[in-house]
């Protein structure tokens, strides 16, 4: 058997090698993991010489059609059919060559050889040589192939390799270097890597400008006075404060002059009115039962007016906040039959009811 390469075979291998190393045309950045492909192949078929079988058939170029399926990163399969016509060396007869083959390929996933990806294939081929004067020569052959693939753009793929074919009957061997161009269909790509989780946002610095214990970004009342008790939103908790004061001012008989000893007590009434600016004061004047009722009515009104004048002139209380009412002798608090009782009945009662909202303190 003639199993060595001649000079032409070696030269062909040298010519094909740069194709795998330098043909780029835009190597696709993302490699699909599965796809179908169809394409064409051109190979230089070097048949082992046997005059009785082949009539000294010289080596020849042979085109072929192929369809394949890449199942995953590691395994693919290919079906191929090729034929060629070639004259024998005596140039008197033509030989028709045809071959159908089926290969399974194992790919080196992750191996990058000069930007190409190698594979190893094993398969079956049906080889037939037909001449005009002889019966067809039919051979069942086992093939072993070694090649590399390179992606050219989005759909094209270059395939360069070498096949070694062995006849299962008489062990004749053929060699077949080849180059193929395929078009990929139905490509499926590996899933995109999961995005790295974004780092959790760092909380803003905790700031409490008014010192009420509620952070500024949650504080709806940013100017809370110091010491005030606040709610969850930073607003002061308000309480309603109420006060009720009653003051009796006793007058001399048939007099409207306010005795000096009551000025201090009247000042306390004024202070409450200042503290509670929405408060209102009622001054009720009274008399004893001496004299006529009509006169006593007017006298009681005058006594209430006298106290009002003291609040206005001495303590600067707004007159509109003071009401007066003369009740005469109608509402005694003591017996008018005694001097002591009558003295108690000659009076002005100051009645104030006030309330306000105040901040609860911590």
Secondary structure, DSSP 8 states (H G I E B T S, - for coil): ---S--HHHHHHHHHHHHHHHH--SS--SS-EEEEEEEEEEEEEEE----HHHHSSB--EEEEEEEEEEE-SSSEEEEEEEEEEEEEBTTSS-EEEEEEEEEEEEEE-TT--BTTBEEEEEEEEEEEEEEESSS--EEEEEEEEEEEEEEEETTTEEEEEEEEEEEETTT--EEEEEEEEEEEEEEEEE-------------------TT-SSS-GGG-S-TT--TTB-B-TTS-B-EEEEEEEEEEEEE--TT-----GGGHHHHHHHHHHHHHSTT-EEEEEE---SSS-HHHHHHHHHHHHHHHHHHHHHHH---GGGEEEEE-TTSS-SS-TTSHHHHHHHSEEEEEEEEEEEEE-B-
